[in-house]
Amino acid sequence: MSIILIMGSGPSVLEARAWDRSAFNHILAINNAYAVRPDWDSLIHPEDFPQDRRPVEMQNSQTIVTAQDYVPAQNQYGGFVYAGGTMAFTAGYWALAHHKPRVIAFIGCDMTYAKQGDTHFYGKGTADPLRDDITLQSLEAKAARMEICAAEQGCALVNLSPEPSRLTYPRATLSALTLAAPRSFPSDLVQRAKEKENALSYFVPSGRYWEVRDQFDPAELRAIDALWLAAAEASRDT
């Protein structure tokens, strides 16, 4: 079973420092999270990730995932407008496209930010997923969409964080990862969401959707989000 760990920068990611490396086939770090443990396999970051925050030394086996890699991967799943323009979702879609895993486990990707105290494992940081962005009107909807896309290729998404989360995935423990299985979702709602996305055709091949954001109707995107959320809710009720 191929199990991928995706590490974000939320405070809970520090728990991953003590985890046995043998539990994972691949560790994918987002932005600064490569600093959590040295044995990561891939680091994914956006084009504007500051140069002085990037790793100075790397092992030959370690790779950097850039826009040249993750834009085509996310485009395989409908593109950034539908999939969500924040790195937690981009990392998930890249993992789905490149590794065809059976399980993707998230830690430190809860996308909740304390009003007091540390917001990230390294202290205070920018709450990027909470920015004013047309693709992020509902983080829960984008999370649900990715879980459904993953389930369609036989992959389960789980959340290893014990903290409150905007991710809609089942909670899991390290010892039970091999038992994780994708949930079932109502095909009628999933099909309606896909049909609505196809009809709107909000696709930007370059991935730079913010350059043409005036071409997108926020209300139409909210309607699509509602369908993905309804599908996820129906799955939890069964």
C-alpha positions as CSV (number, residue, x, y, z in Angstrom):
1,M,0.0,0.0,0.0
2,S,1.4,3.4,-1.0
3,I,0.9,5.9,1.8
4,I,1.8,9.6,1.4
5,L,2.2,12.0,4.3
6,I,1.6,15.7,3.4
7,M,3.0,18.1,6.0
8,G,1.7,21.7,6.2
9,S,2.8,24.5,8.5
10,G,0.1,24.3,11.2
11,P,1.2,23.8,14.8
12,S,0.1,20.2,14.9
13,V,2.8,19.3,12.3
14,L,5.4,19.1,15.1
15,E,3.9,15.8,16.1
16,A,5.3,14.3,12.8
17,R,8.9,14.8,14.1
18,A,8.6,11.6,16.2
19,W,6.8,9.4,13.7
20,D,8.5,6.3,12.3
21,R,9.6,6.9,8.7
22,S,8.6,3.4,7.7
23,A,4.9,4.3,8.1
24,F,5.1,6.3,4.8
25,N,6.3,5.7,1.3
26,H,6.6,9.4,0.5
27,I,6.8,12.5,2.6
28,L,5.7,15.7,0.9
29,A,6.3,19.0,2.7
30,I,4.5,22.3,1.9
31,N,6.5,25.5,2.1
32,N,8.4,25.8,5.4
33,A,7.3,22.3,6.6
34,Y,10.5,20.7,5.2
35,A,12.1,22.0,8.4
36,V,10.0,19.7,10.6
37,R,12.1,16.6,9.7
38,P,15.1,16.1,7.4
39,D,13.9,12.9,5.7
40,W,11.2,14.5,3.5
41,D,11.1,13.3,-0.2
42,S,9.5,16.3,-1.9
43,L,9.0,20.0,-1.1
44,I,6.2,21.8,-2.9
45,H,6.0,25.6,-2.9
46,P,4.5,28.4,-5.0
47,E,6.6,30.6,-7.3
48,D,6.7,33.5,-4.8
49,F,8.0,31.4,-1.9
50,P,10.9,33.5,-0.6
51,Q,14.4,32.3,-1.7
52,D,15.8,32.7,1.8
53,R,13.2,30.2,3.2
54,R,14.1,27.5,0.8
55,P,16.4,24.6,1.8
56,V,20.1,25.4,1.6
57,E,21.2,21.7,1.4
58,M,19.3,18.8,0.0
59,Q,19.9,15.1,-0.4
60,N,20.2,13.7,-3.9
61,S,16.9,11.8,-3.4
62,Q,15.0,15.0,-2.5
63,T,13.1,17.0,-5.1
64,I,11.4,20.4,-5.4
65,V,7.9,20.5,-6.9
66,T,7.4,23.8,-8.7
67,A,4.6,25.3,-10.7
68,Q,6.0,23.6,-13.8
69,D,5.1,20.3,-12.0
70,Y,2.0,21.0,-10.0
71,V,0.0,23.1,-12.5
72,P,-0.3,20.3,-15.0
73,A,-1.1,17.9,-12.2
74,Q,-3.9,20.0,-10.8
75,N,-5.2,20.7,-14.3
76,Q,-5.8,16.9,-14.6
77,Y,-8.4,17.4,-11.9
78,G,-10.2,20.4,-13.4
79,G,-7.8,23.2,-12.7
80,F,-7.3,25.7,-9.9
81,V,-10.6,27.5,-10.1
82,Y,-12.5,24.4,-9.2
83,A,-9.9,22.6,-7.1
84,G,-8.8,25.5,-5.0
85,G,-5.9,27.8,-5.1
86,T,-4.0,27.0,-1.9
87,M,-1.0,24.8,-1.5
88,A,-2.7,22.1,0.7
89,F,-5.1,21.2,-2.1
90,T,-2.4,21.6,-4.8
91,A,-0.1,19.2,-2.8
92,G,-3.0,16.7,-2.6
93,Y,-3.7,16.8,-6.3
94,W,0.0,16.5,-7.2
95,A,0.3,13.5,-5.0
96,L,-2.8,11.9,-6.6
97,A,-1.5,12.6,-10.1
98,H,2.1,11.5,-9.6
99,H,2.0,8.7,-7.0
100,K,-1.5,7.1,-7.4
101,P,-1.4,6.4,-3.7
102,R,-3.8,4.3,-1.6
103,V,-3.8,6.7,1.3
104,I,-2.9,10.4,1.7
105,A,-2.5,11.5,5.3
106,F,-2.5,15.2,6.2
107,I,-0.9,16.8,9.2
108,G,-0.6,20.6,9.9
109,C,-3.0,21.4,7.0
110,D,-6.0,22.3,9.2
111,M,-6.2,25.9,7.8
112,T,-7.5,27.3,11.2
113,Y,-5.6,30.2,12.7
114,A,-5.5,31.1,16.3
115,K,-6.2,34.8,17.1
116,Q,-3.7,34.6,19.9
117,G,-0.5,32.6,20.1
118,D,1.3,30.8,17.3
119,T,-0.5,30.3,14.0
120,H,2.2,28.1,12.4
121,F,4.8,25.7,13.8
122,Y,7.5,28.3,13.5
123,G,5.4,31.1,15.2
124,K,3.3,33.7,13.5
125,G,2.6,33.4,9.8
126,T,0.2,34.5,7.1
127,A,-3.1,32.7,6.9
128,D,-2.9,32.2,3.2
129,P,-6.0,30.1,2.7
130,L,-8.1,32.8,4.3
131,R,-7.1,35.4,1.8
132,D,-9.8,37.0,-0.5
133,D,-9.7,34.5,-3.3
134,I,-12.5,33.4,-5.6
135,T,-11.4,29.8,-5.5
136,L,-11.5,29.6,-1.7
137,Q,-15.1,30.7,-0.8
138,S,-15.5,27.4,1.0
139,L,-12.4,25.5,2.1
140,E,-14.6,22.6,3.2
141,A,-16.1,22.3,-0.3
142,K,-12.6,22.2,-1.9
143,A,-11.6,19.6,0.6
144,A,-14.6,17.5,-0.1
145,R,-14.0,17.8,-3.8
146,M,-10.5,16.5,-3.5
147,E,-11.6,13.6,-1.3
148,I,-14.2,12.6,-4.0
149,C,-11.6,12.8,-6.8
150,A,-9.2,10.7,-4.7
151,A,-11.9,8.1,-3.9
152,E,-12.6,7.7,-7.6
153,Q,-9.1,6.4,-8.1
154,G,-9.2,4.3,-5.0
155,C,-7.4,6.6,-2.6
156,A,-8.5,7.5,0.9
157,L,-7.8,10.9,2.4
158,V,-7.4,11.2,6.2
159,N,-6.4,13.8,8.7
160,L,-3.8,12.9,11.3
161,S,-4.2,16.2,13.2
162,P,-6.0,16.2,16.5
163,E,-6.8,19.9,16.2
164,P,-10.0,21.6,14.8
165,S,-9.8,21.5,11.0
166,R,-11.3,22.9,7.8
167,L,-10.5,19.6,6.2
168,T,-13.5,17.3,5.9
169,Y,-11.6,14.1,6.0
170,P,-12.0,11.3,8.5
171,R,-9.6,11.5,11.5
172,A,-7.0,8.7,11.7
173,T,-4.1,7.5,13.8
174,L,-0.7,6.5,12.6
175,S,-1.2,2.9,13.7
176,A,-4.4,2.6,11.6
177,L,-3.3,4.1,8.3
178,T,-3.1,0.8,6.5
179,L,-6.7,0.3,7.3
180,A,-7.9,3.5,5.7
181,A,-10.3,3.1,2.8
182,P,-12.0,5.7,0.6
183,R,-15.6,6.6,1.4
184,S,-18.5,6.2,-1.0
185,F,-20.2,9.3,-2.3
186,P,-23.6,9.6,-4.0
187,S,-23.0,9.4,-7.8
188,D,-25.9,11.7,-8.6
189,L,-24.6,14.7,-6.7
190,V,-21.0,14.1,-7.9
191,Q,-22.2,13.9,-11.5
192,R,-24.2,17.1,-11.1
193,A,-21.1,18.9,-9.7
194,K,-19.0,17.7,-12.6
195,E,-21.6,18.6,-15.2
196,K,-21.9,22.1,-13.8
197,E,-18.1,22.5,-13.8
198,N,-17.9,21.3,-17.4
199,A,-20.7,23.6,-18.5
200,L,-19.0,26.7,-17.0
201,S,-15.6,25.7,-18.3
202,Y,-13.7,27.9,-15.9
203,F,-10.3,26.5,-16.9
204,V,-7.1,28.4,-16.9
205,P,-4.3,26.2,-18.3
206,S,-1.5,28.4,-17.0
207,G,-2.9,28.1,-13.4
208,R,-2.7,31.9,-13.0
209,Y,-6.4,32.2,-12.5
210,W,-6.1,35.4,-10.5
211,E,-5.1,37.3,-13.7
212,V,-8.6,36.6,-15.2
213,R,-10.7,36.4,-12.1
214,D,-13.2,38.9,-13.5
215,Q,-14.3,36.2,-15.9
216,F,-15.6,34.0,-13.1
217,D,-19.0,34.3,-11.3
218,P,-18.6,33.8,-7.6
219,A,-22.3,32.7,-7.3
220,E,-21.8,30.0,-9.8
221,L,-18.8,28.7,-7.9
222,R,-20.7,28.7,-4.7
223,A,-23.4,26.6,-6.4
224,I,-20.8,24.1,-7.3
225,D,-19.3,24.1,-3.9
226,A,-22.7,23.4,-2.5
227,L,-22.9,20.2,-4.6
228,W,-19.6,18.9,-3.4
229,L,-20.5,19.7,0.2
230,A,-23.8,17.9,-0.2
231,A,-22.1,14.8,-1.6
232,A,-19.7,14.8,1.4
233,E,-22.5,15.3,3.9
234,A,-24.5,12.5,2.3
235,S,-21.5,10.2,2.6
236,R,-21.2,10.9,6.3
237,D,-24.9,10.1,6.8
238,T,-24.6,6.6,5.3
